[in-house]
Amino acid sequence: MSLERITVDPNRMGGLPCIRDLRVTVGMILGQLAAGQTREQILSDYPYLENEDISAAPAFGAARVNERDLPLAQTA
């Protein structure tokens, strides 16, 4: 799945990942899904979102869970 629908802009929503540069964060969508909201309910609450936007949020979350931060090697 393409994650092109997810944007990160330091000047929007404090740099949090957003849906298509809107003021709707991935975390907001994931939180609503976790709370039991259906895709249809979310689309009703945010009529400017598209079905693919809802699919992109958990895909982005799953990709981020598998990322690791590695310390940079220190030079002498």
VMD Tcl script that builds the backbone (N, CA, C; Angstrom):
set m [mol new atoms 228]
animate dup $m
set s [atomselect $m all]
$s set {name element resname resid chain x y z} {
  {N N MET 1 A 0.846 -1.182 0.000}
  {CA C MET 1 A 0.000 0.000 0.000}
  {C C MET 1 A 0.884 1.235 0.000}
  {N N SER 2 A 0.509 2.181 -0.796}
  {CA C SER 2 A 1.259 3.424 -0.884}
  {C C SER 2 A 0.936 4.325 0.302}
  {N N LEU 3 A 1.942 4.954 0.826}
  {CA C LEU 3 A 1.743 5.871 1.946}
  {C C LEU 3 A 1.802 7.320 1.485}
  {N N GLU 4 A 1.544 7.547 0.212}
  {CA C GLU 4 A 1.588 8.905 -0.326}
  {C C GLU 4 A 0.528 9.817 0.283}
  {N N ARG 5 A -0.483 9.256 0.885}
  {CA C ARG 5 A -1.545 10.061 1.509}
  {C C ARG 5 A -1.110 10.643 2.850}
  {N N ILE 6 A 0.010 10.191 3.376}
  {CA C ILE 6 A 0.505 10.663 4.668}
  {C C ILE 6 A 1.563 11.734 4.415}
  {N N THR 7 A 1.370 12.885 5.052}
  {CA C THR 7 A 2.327 13.982 4.908}
  {C C THR 7 A 2.826 14.400 6.288}
  {N N VAL 8 A 4.047 14.878 6.298}
  {CA C VAL 8 A 4.640 15.403 7.529}
  {C C VAL 8 A 5.209 16.777 7.201}
  {N N ASP 9 A 4.660 17.780 7.859}
  {CA C ASP 9 A 5.092 19.161 7.650}
  {C C ASP 9 A 5.330 19.768 9.024}
  {N N PRO 10 A 6.553 20.213 9.303}
  {CA C PRO 10 A 6.837 20.766 10.628}
  {C C PRO 10 A 5.956 21.968 10.979}
  {N N ASN 11 A 5.364 22.604 9.981}
  {CA C ASN 11 A 4.519 23.767 10.226}
  {C C ASN 11 A 3.036 23.431 10.347}
  {N N ARG 12 A 2.691 22.154 10.274}
  {CA C ARG 12 A 1.291 21.746 10.385}
  {C C ARG 12 A 1.150 20.715 11.493}
  {N N MET 13 A 0.282 20.997 12.421}
  {CA C MET 13 A -0.036 20.085 13.527}
  {C C MET 13 A 1.223 19.642 14.274}
  {N N GLY 14 A 2.159 20.563 14.441}
  {CA C GLY 14 A 3.375 20.283 15.204}
  {C C GLY 14 A 4.270 19.224 14.588}
  {N N GLY 15 A 4.138 19.015 13.290}
  {CA C GLY 15 A 4.983 18.023 12.620}
  {C C GLY 15 A 4.467 16.603 12.704}
  {N N LEU 16 A 3.276 16.420 13.261}
  {CA C LEU 16 A 2.702 15.078 13.333}
  {C C LEU 16 A 2.296 14.604 11.940}
  {N N PRO 17 A 2.368 13.307 11.688}
  {CA C PRO 17 A 1.918 12.792 10.392}
  {C C PRO 17 A 0.430 13.080 10.204}
  {N N CYS 18 A 0.086 13.634 9.042}
  {CA C CYS 18 A -1.292 14.022 8.737}
  {C C CYS 18 A -1.773 13.309 7.480}
  {N N ILE 19 A -3.075 13.330 7.315}
  {CA C ILE 19 A -3.695 12.794 6.119}
  {C C ILE 19 A -3.728 13.891 5.054}
  {N N ARG 20 A -3.066 13.661 3.945}
  {CA C ARG 20 A -3.060 14.558 2.776}
  {C C ARG 20 A -2.883 16.022 3.128}
  {N N ASP 21 A -2.016 16.312 4.050}
  {CA C ASP 21 A -1.709 17.694 4.454}
  {C C ASP 21 A -2.920 18.421 5.041}
  {N N LEU 22 A -3.912 17.650 5.469}
  {CA C LEU 22 A -5.061 18.223 6.169}
  {C C LEU 22 A -4.723 18.317 7.654}
  {N N ARG 23 A -5.579 18.919 8.407}
  {CA C ARG 23 A -5.363 19.027 9.853}
  {C C ARG 23 A -5.992 17.837 10.583}
  {N N VAL 24 A -5.854 16.677 9.993}
  {CA C VAL 24 A -6.315 15.417 10.569}
  {C C VAL 24 A -5.089 14.522 10.683}
  {N N THR 25 A -4.713 14.194 11.915}
  {CA C THR 25 A -3.493 13.405 12.101}
  {C C THR 25 A -3.778 11.911 11.979}
  {N N VAL 26 A -2.729 11.188 11.659}
  {CA C VAL 26 A -2.809 9.728 11.622}
  {C C VAL 26 A -3.242 9.221 12.993}
  {N N GLY 27 A -2.699 9.827 14.050}
  {CA C GLY 27 A -3.061 9.418 15.409}
  {C C GLY 27 A -4.535 9.598 15.705}
  {N N MET 28 A -5.143 10.657 15.175}
  {CA C MET 28 A -6.581 10.865 15.383}
  {C C MET 28 A -7.375 9.731 14.744}
  {N N ILE 29 A -6.994 9.343 13.526}
  {CA C ILE 29 A -7.698 8.261 12.832}
  {C C ILE 29 A -7.472 6.938 13.560}
  {N N LEU 30 A -6.232 6.663 13.946}
  {CA C LEU 30 A -5.949 5.418 14.666}
  {C C LEU 30 A -6.690 5.362 15.990}
  {N N GLY 31 A -6.769 6.481 16.679}
  {CA C GLY 31 A -7.492 6.528 17.943}
  {C C GLY 31 A -8.967 6.232 17.768}
  {N N GLN 32 A -9.552 6.766 16.713}
  {CA C GLN 32 A -10.972 6.504 16.483}
  {C C GLN 32 A -11.207 5.049 16.109}
  {N N LEU 33 A -10.326 4.487 15.293}
  {CA C LEU 33 A -10.458 3.067 14.957}
  {C C LEU 33 A -10.298 2.199 16.206}
  {N N ALA 34 A -9.341 2.539 17.049}
  {CA C ALA 34 A -9.112 1.777 18.285}
  {C C ALA 34 A -10.297 1.878 19.238}
  {N N ALA 35 A -11.005 3.002 19.181}
  {CA C ALA 35 A -12.167 3.199 20.052}
  {C C ALA 35 A -13.416 2.507 19.508}
  {N N GLY 36 A -13.285 1.861 18.348}
  {CA C GLY 36 A -14.406 1.115 17.810}
  {C C GLY 36 A -15.228 1.833 16.758}
  {N N GLN 37 A -14.792 3.040 16.366}
  {CA C GLN 37 A -15.504 3.750 15.306}
  {C C GLN 37 A -15.347 2.984 13.996}
  {N N THR 38 A -16.401 2.933 13.218}
  {CA C THR 38 A -16.309 2.292 11.919}
  {C C THR 38 A -15.751 3.285 10.905}
  {N N ARG 39 A -15.298 2.742 9.821}
  {CA C ARG 39 A -14.803 3.559 8.712}
  {C C ARG 39 A -15.883 4.540 8.263}
  {N N GLU 40 A -17.122 4.065 8.196}
  {CA C GLU 40 A -18.233 4.911 7.773}
  {C C GLU 40 A -18.479 6.051 8.761}
  {N N GLN 41 A -18.354 5.769 10.057}
  {CA C GLN 41 A -18.535 6.816 11.061}
  {C C GLN 41 A -17.452 7.882 10.950}
  {N N ILE 42 A -16.224 7.450 10.725}
  {CA C ILE 42 A -15.120 8.403 10.593}
  {C C ILE 42 A -15.323 9.263 9.354}
  {N N LEU 43 A -15.713 8.648 8.254}
  {CA C LEU 43 A -15.953 9.411 7.022}
  {C C LEU 43 A -17.119 10.368 7.190}
  {N N SER 44 A -18.083 10.004 8.005}
  {CA C SER 44 A -19.205 10.906 8.279}
  {C C SER 44 A -18.746 12.092 9.124}
  {N N ASP 45 A -17.872 11.836 10.102}
  {CA C ASP 45 A -17.350 12.898 10.964}
  {C C ASP 45 A -16.401 13.838 10.209}
  {N N TYR 46 A -15.688 13.294 9.249}
  {CA C TYR 46 A -14.717 14.053 8.464}
  {C C TYR 46 A -15.053 13.876 6.984}
  {N N PRO 47 A -16.053 14.570 6.475}
  {CA C PRO 47 A -16.520 14.331 5.102}
  {C C PRO 47 A -15.488 14.645 4.017}
  {N N TYR 48 A -14.434 15.350 4.358}
  {CA C TYR 48 A -13.391 15.669 3.382}
  {C C TYR 48 A -12.358 14.555 3.275}
  {N N LEU 49 A -12.469 13.523 4.109}
  {CA C LEU 49 A -11.586 12.368 3.994}
  {C C LEU 49 A -12.151 11.384 2.977}
  {N N GLU 50 A -11.280 10.533 2.484}
  {CA C GLU 50 A -11.663 9.495 1.541}
  {C C GLU 50 A -11.373 8.135 2.153}
  {N N ASN 51 A -12.023 7.121 1.644}
  {CA C ASN 51 A -11.861 5.767 2.168}
  {C C ASN 51 A -10.388 5.355 2.206}
  {N N GLU 52 A -9.632 5.723 1.177}
  {CA C GLU 52 A -8.209 5.377 1.115}
  {C C GLU 52 A -7.406 6.060 2.223}
  {N N ASP 53 A -7.870 7.216 2.681}
  {CA C ASP 53 A -7.201 7.908 3.787}
  {C C ASP 53 A -7.280 7.064 5.059}
  {N N ILE 54 A -8.445 6.472 5.286}
  {CA C ILE 54 A -8.632 5.643 6.478}
  {C C ILE 54 A -7.725 4.414 6.396}
  {N N SER 55 A -7.582 3.832 5.219}
  {CA C SER 55 A -6.708 2.663 5.052}
  {C C SER 55 A -5.243 3.022 5.235}
  {N N ALA 56 A -4.863 4.230 4.853}
  {CA C ALA 56 A -3.459 4.634 4.931}
  {C C ALA 56 A -2.989 4.811 6.374}
  {N N ALA 57 A -3.889 5.196 7.279}
  {CA C ALA 57 A -3.477 5.454 8.667}
  {C C ALA 57 A -2.934 4.203 9.356}
  {N N PRO 58 A -3.650 3.064 9.373}
  {CA C PRO 58 A -3.067 1.879 10.013}
  {C C PRO 58 A -1.856 1.339 9.261}
  {N N ALA 59 A -1.825 1.499 7.941}
  {CA C ALA 59 A -0.652 1.055 7.188}
  {C C ALA 59 A 0.575 1.853 7.605}
  {N N PHE 60 A 0.403 3.157 7.790}
  {CA C PHE 60 A 1.501 4.005 8.244}
  {C C PHE 60 A 1.931 3.597 9.661}
  {N N GLY 61 A 0.955 3.381 10.530}
  {CA C GLY 61 A 1.265 2.966 11.899}
  {C C GLY 61 A 2.031 1.657 11.932}
  {N N ALA 62 A 1.625 0.699 11.114}
  {CA C ALA 62 A 2.313 -0.593 11.071}
  {C C ALA 62 A 3.740 -0.433 10.574}
  {N N ALA 63 A 3.934 0.425 9.588}
  {CA C ALA 63 A 5.287 0.655 9.075}
  {C C ALA 63 A 6.166 1.309 10.133}
  {N N ARG 64 A 5.597 2.253 10.885}
  {CA C ARG 64 A 6.374 2.945 11.918}
  {C C ARG 64 A 6.745 2.029 13.074}
  {N N VAL 65 A 5.919 1.081 13.395}
  {CA C VAL 65 A 6.210 0.159 14.503}
  {C C VAL 65 A 7.466 -0.646 14.200}
  {N N ASN 66 A 7.717 -0.913 12.937}
  {CA C ASN 66 A 8.868 -1.722 12.556}
  {C C ASN 66 A 10.137 -0.913 12.374}
  {N N GLU 67 A 10.084 0.400 12.545}
  {CA C GLU 67 A 11.276 1.229 12.430}
  {C C GLU 67 A 12.087 1.168 13.717}
  {N N ARG 68 A 13.371 1.384 13.577}
  {CA C ARG 68 A 14.254 1.442 14.752}
  {C C ARG 68 A 15.138 2.663 14.652}
  {N N ASP 69 A 15.370 3.287 15.786}
  {CA C ASP 69 A 16.349 4.368 15.856}
  {C C ASP 69 A 17.663 3.763 16.304}
  {N N LEU 70 A 18.678 3.967 15.509}
  {CA C LEU 70 A 20.006 3.439 15.848}
  {C C LEU 70 A 20.919 4.605 16.179}
  {N N PRO 71 A 21.699 4.469 17.237}
  {CA C PRO 71 A 22.614 5.550 17.583}
  {C C PRO 71 A 23.714 5.677 16.520}
  {N N LEU 72 A 24.114 6.899 16.283}
  {CA C LEU 72 A 25.218 7.133 15.361}
  {C C LEU 72 A 26.523 6.720 16.031}
  {N N ALA 73 A 27.401 6.162 15.260}
  {CA C ALA 73 A 28.704 5.773 15.788}
  {C C ALA 73 A 29.481 7.031 16.159}
  {N N GLN 74 A 30.137 6.992 17.277}
  {CA C GLN 74 A 30.934 8.135 17.711}
  {C C GLN 74 A 32.346 7.955 17.233}
  {N N THR 75 A 32.909 9.037 16.710}
  {CA C THR 75 A 34.283 8.979 16.252}
  {C C THR 75 A 35.210 9.531 17.346}
  {N N ALA 76 A 36.401 9.033 17.373}
  {CA C ALA 76 A 37.352 9.451 18.407}
  {C C ALA 76 A 37.960 10.791 18.118}
}
mol reanalyze $m
mol bondsrecalc $m
mol representation Tube
mol addrep $m
